[in-house]
């Protein structure tokens, strides 16, 4: 089983960009876990800004390599989302997933993920970022445009960030091993059961165009199936649910 190399940074523009700039220094037989107390230019999907107060949240990038023939690579961030949910459910919380991989508590965003994959011949370099609102307070969260929450706001207690990260690494490592062997399919049912808005009308943005339909299901590859008013089923590997 793979092991972790840990890199701790006080302040960085982005753990994701740090990983891409320093890729040649990493042990390719391990998962490099880059964490930062503060990010000045953290980003999410579609290059959105990810704001994080110093010393309160988890700002992480996991770098590792996978074989390019690994099944369902586009769904690798789903595996990290499921891993975080397992950790939180073990703490008696009830998180859900807003497809593709936002982790939500009471319909408010707790964590978001960003997956970037660079393929060279038979090898894929995977940069898997996650931002988790751990101990951010309400005054900070109120500055964020979208509805957001943190573990401390939700539970009214301070969380051990390192302990949370250690648990996440353990569960993710186990899930990654299974993913490398069998792809997304073993996680399909669990992921779909955690899905917000299933069976409801949503507006979906694929990065270029908006679609209005019913969130029907998730495919065995991790794609979103959108049932359209003309009774056609559209399938998306990437995109964003922008509203119900």
N, C-alpha and C positions, 0 to 999 in steps of 0.2 A: 504494500500500500504506500502511496505517496506520502511524503512528509512536508512540513511547512518550513520555509525560511521567513523570519519576521523582520521587517524594516519599520522602525518607529521614527516618525518625523514630527517636529514641533509645529512648523508652519510650512505649507507648500501651496503652490497655485492650484494643483489638482493631482490627486494620487494617480488618476488615470493617465495624465500626461507624463508624470514622473515615470510610471511604468514603461510607457512607450519610448521615452528618451533613454532609459537605462536598461533596456531589455538584454543587451549583450553581457551585462554583469550578472545576470541571474542564472542560478543552477537549473538547467532545463529538466532535471529529473525530479524537481520538487515544485510545490506551489509557493510562490512568493507572495506573502501577505504584507501589503504596504498600508500602514495606517498613519493618520495625521490628526493632531489635536485641533488644527485649524486649517481650513482651505480658503484661499482668497479668490479662486476662480473655479470652484467646483461646478460640474455640469451634469445635467441629466440627458434624457433622450431629446432629440430634435434641438440639441445645443441649448437647452433651457438652463438657466442658472439654478444651482442648488446651494442655497444659503445654509450656513452652519455656524453657530456661535462657538467660540473657542472653549475647549475642554468639556463641552457638554454632550456632544454627539459622537457617533462612530462614522468616520469617513474612511472607507476601505477600498482597495483594489486588490483582487486576486489575479495573479498572472500565472498561467500554466500552459502547457502544450497538450494538444490532442491530435490524434491521427485524423487526417482530412476525411477519411472514410467513416468516421464516427457518426452514427445515426442521429438525425434530428439536431444538428449543431445549432440551428437557429433558435432552439428552445433551451439553451444552456442556462439562461438567466431564470427560467422557470424553476430550475432545480435549486438555485440559491433562494428563491422566494419560498419554496416549499420547506427548505431547511430552516429558514428563519421562523416560519410559522410553527414548525415542530418545536423549536426552542421556546417560543412564546406560549404555546399550548401547554407545555410542561410546567409553565408558571401560572396556569389557570386563566390565561387570557383567551379570547376568541377572535383572532384576526381572520380577515378574508383577503381574497386577491381581486384586485381590479386589473383585468387583463391589459397588457401582457404580464406585468410583474410588480405592480405597486402593492405593497402590503398595507392594509387598511384596518383601523380600529374604529368602530362606531361610524363607519362611512367617512372617516377622516384619514388622510395619508400619514402613515407612520414611517414608511421606508420606500425607497425607489432604487431601481437597478439600471445599470447601463452595460450592455454587452457589445464589445468590439472585437472582431475576429479578423486576423490577417493570415492568409493562406500562402504558404510557400511550398510548392511541390506536394509532398504527402503530409506535411506538418502544418497545423494551425496554431498560431499564437493567440491565446485567448486572454483578453483584458476584461475582467468582470468586476465592475464597480458596484458598490452598495453604500447608500447613505441612510443611516437610521437615526431618527430623532429620539435620543435616549433621555437626557436630562434637560432639554431645552424648556424654558418656562413660557407661560402664556404671553408675556409681553413680546418675546421674540417671535413666537408663532403667529401673533396677530399682524406682524409685518409681512408675512407671506401671503401672496394673493390668493392662492388656493386654500381650501380647507385642509388644515394640518393638525396633527396632534403629536404628542411625545409620550414615552412610557411613564415619565414622571407626572405629566399632566393627567394621564389616564388613571394611574394607580395611586397618585398622591404620595409617592415615595421616591427616594433617590435610588438609582440603579448603579450597579457595579459594571462599568463599561467593559473592563477587561474580562470579567467573568462572562458577560454576555458574548463577547467576541470568541472566547475560548469554546463556549458551548456551540456557537454557530460553526466554527471551524470543524469541530468534531462531527457534527451532523452532516455538514456539507461534504466532508471527506467520504463518509459512508455512502451518501447519495451519489456522489460523483463516480465512485467505483461502479455502482450499478448502472449509471447512465452510460459509462464507457462501454459496458458490456451489452446493454439492451436498448439504449436510447431513451426517449421520453415515455414510451409505452407503459412501463411499470408504474409511472407516476400519474398517468392520464386520469384515472378515475378519481384519485385523491385531489388532484388539481381542479378538476371540474366541480367537485363537491364543495370546494372553497370559493367558487366563483361568484362575485357580485353581479347583479343585473341579469342573470340567466333567465331567459323567457320574457324579458322586458324590452321595450323599445328603447333604442339608443341612437345617438349620433356618433358615427365613427369617422375618424380622420386617418387616412393612410399615408400622410405626409404631403399629399398633393390635392386630394379631393375628399369631400365629405359625403358620407352615405347615411341614410336613415333606414333602419330595419330592426329586426328582433335578434337579440343575441341568442342564437339557437344552441350552440354547443362549442366544445373544443375538440379538434381532431386528435387522433392518436399520435400525431407529430407535434402537437402543441399549438396549431393554428386556430384562429378564431373563425367560426362559421356564422355568417350573418345572413338571416333569412329576409329577403327583400319583398316589398309589396307586390312585385310581379311574379312572386313564388319561385324566384331563382335563389340559389344558395351561393353566396360569395365567400371565399376563404382567404384569410389574410395572415401572413407570417409576421407582419410588423404594423404598427399604427397605434392609435390612441382613442380611447373612449372619451369624448369631450363633454357629453352630457346624456342624461337619460331621456 
